[in-house]
C-alpha cells in the first residue's frame, strides 16, 4: 500500500510540475537505496518565475 501511495504522490507532483511549465521531468526510483524517499524528481524550466515558486506549491498540491 505504501508503494502505491508513493507512486500516486509522484504522479501528482509530476502533474503539478507540468502545470507549472516544468520541462525534461525525470523520475528516479530510489526506494532501494533510501529510507526517507521512494522517488527523486528532477525538473528544469526556462522561465525563472514559475521555477522559483514551484518548490513552494508542490507540497500543498502533493497531498494524497
N, C-alpha and C positions, 0 to 999 in steps of 0.2 A: 504494500500500500504506500509506503514512504517513497518508493521509486516512482510510482505513478504521480504522487503529489509533486515531487521534484521535477518530473518531466512536464507536468502541467504548468508549474511556475516558470520553467524555462520557456515554454511556448508563449505564455502571457508576456514575459519580458521581451521576447523576440518581436511579438506583435506590437508592443509599445515602442520598441526601438524603430521599427519600420514606420510607425505613425509619426515619429519624430524625425523622419528622413535619414535614419541610420543607413549606412552603406557597408557592403562587404561584411555582413554579420557572420561570425564563426562561433560555433558552439563546440566546446571540448569537454568530453566526459572525463571528469577527474575523480569519480566516485571510488575508484580502486586505489588511489594514492592520497586521498584527503578524507579526513573525518569531519571537516566543517562545511564542505560543499560537494555537490554532485556534478555541477556543470560550471564551466568558466566561459563567459560570453565576452567576445571581443567585437567591437564595432568601430567603424570610422565614420567621419562625416566631413562635409565641406563648409557648412555654414556654422560659424562659431556660436551663434545664439542658441539654436536647438541642441548643439553638442554640449554646451556649458550647463544647460539645465536638465539634461536627460538623467543625470545621476540623482537629481532631486525628485523626479517624478516616478522613477521606476519602483522604489519600494512601495509606494502607495498603490500603484497600478498592478503590482505583482502578487498581491494577496489572493490566496485561493480560498 
